[in-house]
Amino acid sequence: MFEKLKENEELWALYARKEEYDLTFRDRYERFPYYMSGHGNIFEPRVSKFLVENGLKPQYPDGKKFAVCLTHDIDAVYPDKLYPIIGSIKALARRNLTEAMKTPFSRIHRKWNPCWNLREIVKLEAKYDAKSSFYFLALNPEETDFNYNIRDLESELGFISDSGWEVGLHGGHESYKSLEDLKEKKRRVEEVLGKRIIGYRNHYLKFSVPETWELLSKAGFKYDTTLGYPDCAGFRNGMCHPFRPFNLNEGRQIDILEIPLVIMDRSLFKDYMRLDVKKAWECTKHLINTVERYNGVITILWHNNTCIEGENLKYYEKILEYCAGKNAWITSGEEIYNWWTSQVEPGTQK
C-alpha cells in the first residue's frame, strides 16, 4: 500500500513532509507555518483518501465508523496574573457580584481557580462516554512559560490515570530538539505519576521534521500528536489516520506512531484563523464529517485554560455532543495507539 503511495510523487512528498527538510524560514516560535506551505487544500486528507481507495480499511471497537482522539495541553493550572483584575471587571459587567468577589482570590484559592478544572473536564467527557489525554508540562521555574511544578499535581495526575484517562508529556520550548531535555521531562512526569508514559505533544506545536520524531523514538515515546499547523486547522501531511513517519534522509521508517493533530482551539479563534463561533463550528463540523467519510481519526486539542471561558466551554461540549451523536469512538491517544498498532497496522503491512 505504501509502496504504491511512493509511486505518486506529489502525495509521497506531502505524506513525508518533504518541503520541511532544509528549511530557510521558520516563524518566531521556530515553526513551519501553513502560509509557507506549497500544498493547498488543507481541509482534504488527500493521502488518506488515496490509501483508502487502495485498500486501507480501518475498523474500530464496537463497529464504530471513525475515532476522535481527544486531547488537552495543560499549559497552566493557575490563571494569568492579570486575571483577578480582568475577571472581576468582566463579572461586574455581567452583574455577577458573587463571581466578582471570588475572582480576586482565584490564584490562591483552588476552589475559585477556573484553571484547576481537570476533574471537571473528566466528568464532562464521561457524560458522553468519552476519554481523553492530558499532556503536562514539566518545566523548571526558570524556563519560559513556567506556571506550575509538576510535583504539586500528583493527586490530579493520579485521579486522571486512575479514572482511565491518559497522562502524557507536553514538552517545553526546547524539548523538540533536545534528547536530554525530552528524557529528563519524561522522567519527571513518570516519577510523579508512578508509571511509564507513552504519549507526547510539544508546547506551541514546535516540531522539526524528521528530527523530532527520531528524538521522541529514542526517548522512549510510542506516539506523538504534535503534527498539525498552529495557524490553520486541517491535515498537515494529508493524513487523517495514524501513521509511521518516514525519514527521507535515511530512507527508512521511524519507530514512532504519529496521530496527527487536526483541530486546535486556538487555531480556530482569535490567535490565528480568527473565525467567529458560527464559522468555527462550520469548519469543525466539516473536518469531523470528512474524517468520518474516510474512517479516520480526528485529533482535537482543547486547552484546559480555554475551557474557563463560558462560550468556549459550551463549544467544546458541542463537539462532544456532535461526535457522540455520530457514534464515534471518543478516546485517548494511548487507546488509539494500542488499537491501531495491534488491530489495524498489521493488516496494512501484508
Secondary structure, DSSP 8 states (H G I E B T S, - for coil): -HHHHHTSHHHHHHHHTGGGTT-S---TTS---GGG-S---TTS-HHHHHHHHTT-----GGG-S-EEEEEEEE--SS--TTHHHHHHHHHHHTT-HHHHHHGGGTTT-GGG-TT--HHHHHHHHHTTT---EEEE----TTSTT----GGGGHHHHHHHHHTT-EEEEEE-TTGGG-HHHHHHHHHHHHHHHTS---EEEEGGG---TTHHHHHHHHHT-SEE---S-TTS-S-TTS-SS-B--EETTTTEE-SSEE--EEEEHHHHSTTTT---HHHHHHHHHHHHHHHHHTT-EEEEE--TTTTTSHHHHHHHHHHHHHHHHTT-EEE-HHHHHHHIIIIIHHHHT-
